[in-house]
Amino acid sequence: MSESTYFAFALAMVTACSGSPSLFSPSCTDAAVAVPSMSPVCTAFTRDSLFDSYVAAGSGAGVAGVTGTGASDVNVAFSNGLQGKIARWDGSVWTTETLPEDPFSVAAITTDASGDPWAVITERGVSRSGVGGASAIIHRRNGVWIPEPKPHSRELGTIGGTSSGLFLNVPFPATAADSLWAWQNSSWQKSPVLSAPADGAKPPFLGAYGFWGAGCGEALAFGGGATTDTIFASLFRLHGGKWVSVPLPALTEIVAVTGPSLDDLYVLAWNRNQDGTSRLFHVTNDLQTWTPLPTPATVDYAAIWSSGPSIAVAFGCEWPDKTVARSADCLRLTVFSGDTVATAPLPSVEGAPLALWREPQAGSLHLFTYLADANGGFRAQHYLAPPECPSK
């Protein structure tokens, strides 16, 4: 996830590496942040009782994303049927943010280079009547959420802040072709997307789930798409102001990309054309080498995070028989450290994983899950990793 995958920083004003202005080239002064390695001790998560109280007051279960700048600045997007919300943790209490639009659904949230959160409202309106308005982009500036300009489209997709820019996916269902945009000079600028040269029948891009970036022009857009007879994964690399298709293994969706560089990425993917299970890869050699990671065949992974070179942690549910409901204690943690792989249950965590975020200051892991409640619905829960996780 880079958050959503999902959670790095973006540049609003960018400069090319050569020193001349360029639309999609960020500053080469982006510095790599030293992060500690992941330790297999990460099994004793602590449940956030204050988040439990907040959710019990009516905020529901649909966590669409999480972002922030530190332990006292956490923003969670909720998408709950006809009532989307954004909750903020200020270090002492969870509160519901006042938004400039009346959202039916908040679909994505991210953070820009200044530490301000941005969010996409996929549909808005003035009541819960079911009659929604067009989508909107909102931005929290100086403590207040404000509307921002958006591309000319009723629908909006994923928004992603990375160290290579703030990017937006705009779907166009009528033409089966999405477009990718970058924020510059207080407006969205469209970037060309080149389709995979090996298959001209594929649409240029469909279903961006998220963005990843490492500064100095390196950025990825990932997701999945479909034609009339197949489903396929999409991975595009920002190169020379254009998004260029990257060759992939036989996959249908890429749902998370995380890691420090194009030579050291961890990728969570699904393959719905075959058995429908998740796949984890360690991607090296400038995106050329995709090495499948050895993981339990009965665990369906939903989130992964890399905290440094050749180190990652993934969360999934043990679900050997998909004809029955998952158990409440299905959650499993898998730690990858070099060639070492270790999987363990999380006895202190209930439910299936919804979202994973690493707080950038202290490095604490935040895990959000969902669990069925007594009324037949679902409720979100928030857990924090122990201080040793991640640690050297």
Secondary structure as UniProt FT lines:
FT   TURN            17..18
FT   TURN            23..24
FT   TURN            28..29
FT   TURN            40..43
FT   STRAND          46..47
FT   HELIX           49..54
FT   HELIX           55..59
FT   STRAND          63..70
FT   TURN            71..72
FT   STRAND          73..80
FT   TURN            81..82
FT   STRAND          83..89
FT   STRAND          94..96
FT   STRAND          103..111
FT   TURN            113..114
FT   STRAND          117..124
FT   STRAND          136..141
FT   TURN            142..143
FT   STRAND          144..148
FT   STRAND          159..162
FT   TURN            163..164
FT   STRAND          165..170
FT   TURN            173..176
FT   STRAND          179..184
FT   TURN            185..186
FT   STRAND          187..191
FT   STRAND          193..194
FT   TURN            197..198
FT   TURN            200..201
FT   STRAND          208..215
FT   TURN            216..217
FT   STRAND          218..226
FT   STRAND          231..239
FT   TURN            240..241
FT   STRAND          242..245
FT   STRAND          253..261
FT   TURN            262..263
FT   STRAND          264..270
FT   TURN            272..275
FT   STRAND          278..284
FT   TURN            285..288
FT   STRAND          289..292
FT   TURN            297..298
FT   STRAND          299..308
FT   TURN            309..310
FT   STRAND          311..318
FT   TURN            322..323
FT   TURN            328..329
FT   STRAND          331..337
FT   TURN            338..339
FT   STRAND          340..345
FT   TURN            347..348
FT   STRAND          352..358
FT   TURN            360..362
FT   STRAND          365..372
FT   TURN            374..375
FT   STRAND          378..384
FT   TURN            387..388
//
